[in-house]
């Protein structure tokens, strides 16, 4: 009898301890959610991330597209009916991931540098095609800046050279602080290309310097506003807008900035939306 009482007491203590630990975990999750939400709001206020606008900070430029088929129409997200999406992956893939992004956007960088491996694995398996729409959200919310426009146009120049994916990743890896507008410097955009074999060429430099595809990026921004999208990054799977939970993002040690993303969490989002 004494042993059974002792076992009951121990079991009760274990339940109490388990409940205490569970409360602590829930508390940590709530605190992390509040911190990440606050960080995202601060970044949005500072850079325009998550804030849609209806005007452009740059003069309109004539719309044009490369002739090599690297820019296509996005049937899920091209209200203008024009070719505005930079394609990555097989055209016959059963699923399409649409991404509206801004190369000056720090949250876009966190998502891309931390979790691009998720969609790339689906592309490699032939399951997914990704259609990128570079926009000028941060430029528009910071009058007098133009790095979003210039970098977006430069990414189309890279697509024309068959190097979009490599240049896309390099732009995020080398992303300047958004407050400096570093990508408005043509020399910086050209220096990024020097990291990529086969892209550093007079043709690419001429394309970037001339701003050849600025009109295409401006058309994407017009479409972004027409669709009333909430901000960057915005992801749609087969036309359905995805909700990216706070758990996808990782905070810095001091909790003051978003420094990365969790690919496992992003994969859960994509699977819940219909990917295998």
N, C-alpha and C positions, 0 to 999 in steps of 0.2 A: 504493500500500500504506500509506504514511504517513497519507494522508487517511482511509482506511478505519479504521485504528487509532484515529485521532483521533475519528472519528464513533462508534466503539464505546465509547470512554472517555466521550464526552459522553452517550451513551445510558445507560450504566451510572450516571453521576452523576445523570442525570434520574430514573432509577428509584429510586435511593437517596433523593433529595430527595422524590419523590412518596410513598415509604413513610414517610419521617419526618413529612411533613405529615399523612398519614393517621393515624399514631399519635397525633399531637397532637390531631387532631379527635376521635378515639375517647376520648382522655383527657379532653378538655373535656366530651364528652357524659357520660362516667362521673361526672365531678365534679359536673356540673349535676344529674344524676339523684340523686346522694347528697344534694346541698344541698336540692333540692326535696322529697325524701322527708323529710329532717330537719325542714324548715319545716312540712310538713303534719303531721308527728307532734307538733311543738310546739304548733301551732294546735289540733290535736285534743285535746291534754292540757289546754289552757287554756280551750277553749270547748265541748268535747263533740263537735266535728266528727269524724265517723268513728267515734263510740262510741255504739252502740245501748244504750238502757236500757229497763227494763220498768215504770217507775213515772212518775207525773206529779207536778209540783210544784204543781199547781193543783187546786182542788176541781172535781168534775164539774159541767158545765153542760148543760142540756137541749139536745139536738141539734135543729137546724132548718136549713132551706135556703131560699134566695130562690125566688120563684115565677116568675121570668122565664126559667128554663131555663139559666141561666149555670153552674149546678152540676149535674154529671151523674154517673152511675155509670161507673166505669172497669172494663170487663170483664176487663182484664188485672191489675188491682191493687186490687180492693175486696173483701177477704175478708168484710167485714160485709154486703156486698150493698147498702149504703146509697149515696146520692149524696154523694160527698165530693170530687170532682175539679172544679176550676175550668177550664172549657173555653176554649181559644183555637184557632180555626181551624174549617174546615168539618166538619160531622158525617159527611159521606160521603167524607172523605179515605181513601185506601187504607191509610195507615199511621198509627199512634198512638205518640206519644212521651210517656211518663209521667215526670214529674219530681217527686221528693220533695225539698222544700227547706225552709229555715228563714231567715226574713228577717234574723235576727241572724248568720247564718253568713257569715264572710268569704270562704270558698272559693266558696260559692254566688254571692256578689257578683262575684268574679273571673270566674267562668264566664259569668254573665249579662251583665255590663257589657262583657266582651270579645268574647263569641261568640254572643249571642242572635240576631244577624243571620243566623246559619246556619239555625236552625230557622224563623225568620220568613220567610226566602226560600222555604222549602219550603211553609209555610202559605200564602203569597201565590200560589204556583203550584198550590194545591189538592191537593198531594201528602201533606200531613201535618196532623194535629190534635194539639195539645199539651194534655195534661191535668196540671194542677199540683195537688200535694197539700202544702199548708203544714203543717208539723209543729212540735213544741215541744221539739226535741232539746236545744238549748242551755239553755233554761229548766230542763229536767229534770236536767241535769247541773250546774246552778248553783242550788241551792235558794234560794228567796227572790226569784228573778227571774221576770219574766213578759212580757218584751218580745216573745218569739216568739209567745206566745198572742195578745196584743193586736194585734200587727201582722198575724198570720194572719187573725184575725177581721175586722180593718179591710179586708183585701184582699177578703174576701167581701162586705162592705158595698159596696165599689167595684164588684164584679161585679153586685150587685143594681141598681146604677145604670148598668150598661152600660159601665163604665170600668175593668175589671179590668186589661187589658194596660197601660194608661197608668199606673195606680197601682202596679202590680207593678214596673214599670221605675223609677218614681220612688222607691219604697221602697229599692231597691238603690242607686240613685244617691245618696241621702241617708243611707245606712246609718250609724248611729252606731257608735263603737267598741264591740265586743261586751262589753267589760268594764264599760261604763257602764249597760247595760240601758236605753238611751235610748228605745226603742219601748214601754216600759211607761208612758210619759208620753202621755196621750191628746191633749194639746195639740200634741205633736210630730206625731202621726199625722194630726191635722186640718190642721196647717200644710203637710204634704206634699201634701194634697189641693188646697190653694189654688193649686198650680202647674198644675192640670189643669182646663181649661175644662169647665164643666158638672158637676163633681163637688163643688165647694164649695157645700154646701146644708145647710139645717137637717135634712133627712132623713138625709143621710150622717152628719152630726155626731151626731145622736140614735142612729143605728145603732152607731157606733163607741163612743160614751160608754156605751151600755147593754151593750156586749159581746154583741150579739145572736147572733153566730155563733161564739162560743167553743166551743160544743158540737161543731160541725162540725170545727173544728181539733183538738179533743181526740180525736174519732173517727179522724181521720187518723193521730194519734200511736198510737192503739191498733192500727190496721191496720199501721202501720209496724213495730211490735213483733211483731205476729202473723206478719208476713212475714219477720221476722228480717233486716231490711235493715241494711247495715253503717254507714250514716251519711248525711250530707247534703253535697253533692247526690248523689242516686241517680237514675240515668236508666235507663229500660227502653224498648226499641223493640219494639212489638208483643208485649209481655210478656217479652222477653228482656233480662235485666240487662246493661248495657253496662259494660265496663271502660274507665275514662278514664285513659289513660297520662299519665305525668308530663310528657310533651312538650306537652300541652295548656296547661299553666300557665306563666306568666311570672313571673320573680323581680324584685325591686327591685334597684337598682344595688348595694346592699351585700350582696345575697344572703340577706337575713334574713326576707323576707316575700314572699308571693305577691301580685302587684299587678295581674294581668290574665290573659288567656288568648288562645290563638291560634285564631282561627276556622277557619283552614285545617286545623289538626290535628283540631279537633272534627268538621269535615266528613268527614275521612277515617274517623273512628270510625263516624259515621252511615252512610257509604257501605259500609263493610265489613260493617255489620250489615244492610244490605239497601235503603237508600235510593238513589235514582238519582244 
